[in-house]
Every structure is written in structure tokens, then in C-alpha cells.
């Protein structure tokens, strides 16, 4: 889920930006959550309390904490959100570079310009997540770096593990239990004692099996079914 916050102290502009952002991302097939804020102070407080956003769409000129000051306050965050500024004043555009703004959009919002900014930032965030989740795994041909997101499932191969990947199969010189410890716990689960599945690929789940988006069908143990179902729902709602 791509998490976005829109902050603008003009209620009409805020409502338009929220509605248009949701519409454009839904049309692009991007699952998103868009939160609306009328004050920069409230948004900053939520972020400091632990609420996570991938993108902030900020009005530059606001009463109280303005968009530039808000972005500046977040600049030292380790996992800070991307920032896109929106303003009726083009004279402020250069200031955005001081806080690493991805785009600067003029009011009233142009549909195509907002679409380009949203999709660009979404792709950037996705690439960062994939880079953070790359694994260095021992294979028969040496150490190989693989994105965790590319692994659809894994199963035992003798004392090692066999990975199902976009380009085929790869044998990793680790037992399945050790491989499971290296993978993101919120995304991977043993649906069967011999199958470790990436829940992001699950398209259908029933009492005995699950089907992946690729059409592959994997077994599900009866006693593991409640855990698989709960973890799948948690992933979908995250």
C-alpha cells in the first residue's frame, strides 16, 4: 500500500488534491491510502509519533508550519518520505531543492503533471524497497544477489533450497529453515512444512491449497491454514 499525506490549509485545494491523487493512482493500478491534513504541525506530529508515509504532497505557503519548514524538519529522517510541493507561487520553486523535493507543481493542479509526479515517486519508492530487501545468497555458482521480492516460493532440494524466480529456478546452499530466517517475516510463511511462499504472489487461498498469480498451485497444511490466512490479511491491510 502506497501511503500518501496531502497537506494544505485551503480546504478546497486540499479536497481537490486528495480526490485527484486517489483517482490517478487507482487508474494506474496502484493501491494507495491518502490522508488529508489542514496543518503542517498536525502532519509533523503524526510522523514523529510513528505514522509512516511514502510521499508528502505539501502546500508551500501555509499558516503556522509551512511546507518548506515541514520538509526541512524531516530531512534527517533515515527513511524519510518523498516530497512534492504544490504552490500558486512559482517564485518558491527553487527553495524545494534545499529539501530534496522530487517535483514542484503549480496551482491549480494540472492532471498530467500530478500523474507524472505520483508515478515517478511511486517507482522511486518501490526501487528503494527492493534495494533494501536484496539478499546475498550462496549458490552453486557463487554468491548471488537477489531481491527478496523476486522469490515466489522455495522448497527443499536435498540439504539445500530451490527458489522459484522470474527467470527460472536457483539452488541456494542453505536449508529451508535458514533461508526463512533471512526473508522478510511479514511477507514469507511456511504454508506447508516443505514450502515457503511469498504471500505477495498469492491470488487464491482455500483449505488445502493456494494459487499464485503465475497460476502455480502450492499445498497448504491444515494446521498452518489459520496462520497463512491471518498473515495474508495483515499483508493486504498494511
N, C-alpha and C positions, 0 to 999 in steps of 0.2 A: 504494500500500500504506500503510495507516494503522498507524503504528508506536507501540506502547504498551509501557511498562515498569510492572510491578507490583512494589512493594517492601513487604515485611512480614517481620518477624523471627519470626513464628509460622508454622511450616510448614503447619499445617492451614489457617489463614486464607489463606495465600499460594496454596496449591493450589486452594482453592475460588474465590478471586478470579480467578485465571488462567483456570480452566476456564469459569467463568460469563461472563467477558468475551469469550472466544473464541466461546462458544455464541451469545450475544446479538448480536454483530456479524455472525456468519455468517448468522444468521436474518434480519438486516436487509440482507443482501447487500453488506456492507462487507468488502472484502479487508483483512485485518489480520495483523500479526505481534505476538505478545505475549511479552515477555521477563520472566523471573522473577528477582527479586533478594531475598536474605535480609538484606542490609545496605545502609544508605544510602551508606556510604563507597564500596562497590563500584560502585553506580549512578552516583554523582557522578564517580568516576574515569573510567568509560566515557564519560560525556558530555563531560568535559574532553578526553578523547582523540579526540573527534570523532564518537562514535556519536550519531545523531540520533533523537529521539523526538518524536512529536506530542503524546503525553499521558502523564502520570505519575499512576499510581494509588498513593498513598502512605499507609502507616500513619502516624499522627501520633506515637504513642509507641513508639519502638524503642530498643534499646540502641545506644550509640555515637551516630552522626549520625541524629537523628530526622527525621521528615517535614517539620516546620516549618523546621528548620535547613537541610535539603537544598533545599527550595523557596526559602528566602531566599538561598542561595548561588547560585542560578540566576537570580535576579530581574533582574540586569543584562545577561543574555544578549540579543543582538539578536533572535535567533529562538528564544526560549525555549519549551519545551513548556507546554501547558496542565497544570494540576494539579487533581486531585480527591483530597481527603483522606478517609481511612477511619479510624474510631476507635470504640472502645467507650465513650469519654468525650465526651459532648455538651458538657461544660464548655469544651472546647478549640475549639469550632466558631468562635467569634468571632475567634480568632487567625488563621484562614485568610484573612480579609480583608486582613491586612497583607501577604500574599504573593500577592494576586490569585487565590485559589483559585476555580475555577469552581463546585464543589459540595463539600458536606461530607456524607458518608454514614456512617450508624451501623452498627456490627457487631451482630449478623450481617447481612450484606448482604441487602437486600431486592431481589428480582429486578427489579421495575418501576422502582425508584428508580435502580438501576445502569443499566438500559437507557436511561432518560431522560438520565442524565448522559453516557453514552457517545455517544449520538446527537447530543446538543446540542454536545458538544465536537468531534465529527467534522464537523458542519456549520460550526462556527466556524472550524476549521482549513481546511476547503475554501474558505470565503469569503475568508479571508486570502490563500490561494494565488492565487485568481482575481484579487483586487485587485492583488497584486504583479505579475501577469502581464498586466495590461491594457496595450494599445498605443494610442498616439495616431497615427492614420494619416491621410494626406491623401487625401480622396475628391473627387469632382466637386461635392459639396455643401458642402465644407469639411472641417476637421479633425474626425475621429470617433474616440471612444474605444471600443475593442473588447477583450474578453477573448480572449487567445490560445486559450483552451480552446474557444471557440465556432467557431473556424475548422476545418472538416473537411478541406478541401484548397484549393489555389489553383492557378490555371493562367494562362498569358499571355493578355492581352486587348490586342492591339496592342502598344504600348510600356508598357502598364500590366499590372496583375494583377487577376484576377477571383476573389473569395473566395466559397466556399460556406459560408453561415452558417445558423443555425436559422431566421431569418426570411426567407431568400431569398438573393439574390446582391448583392454590393457590389463596385464597381470602385474599386481603390486606385491612386493615381497614383504607383506605384513599379514598376520591373521586378521580375520574379520573384526574381532574384538578390539584390537589395537587401532585398526582403521576407524572404527566407530568413535573412538576417543578423540580423533583428530578433526572430525567433521562437526559443523555447526549443530549443536544439540537440539535447537528449536526446529530444525528442518529435516533431520535424518532420524529414522527409527527402525528398529528390527520389527518388521511386520511378521516375520517368521524366524525361527532360530537360525535359518540359513540364508536369509535375505535382508539386506539393509537397504531401505528405499529412501529416495529423496521425495518428500511429500509435495514439493513444488510441481512435480510431474503427475501427481495423482489426479485422474479425471473422474473415476468412479470407484466407490468402495461398497462392498457388501459383506455378508457374514463369512465368506470363505475365500474371497479373492479381491484384488484391486486391479484396476486397469489404468495404465499410464496414457498420457497424451499421444504417445507414439503407437498406441494400440497393443503394447505388450501387456500381458496378464501375469500377475505375481500372486503367490499364495499368501493367505493371512491366517495365522493361528487363532483358534477360537479364544484362547485366554489373553492374546495380545490385542484383540479387536477393540476393546474399550479404550486402551491406551492410544492406539492408532487413530481412532475416531476423534478423541479429545485433542490430540496433538494437531491433527489436520484442521480442526475447527479453530484452534488457537492461532495457527499459521494464517488461515484465511482472514481472521479478525484482527491480526496485528497490523 
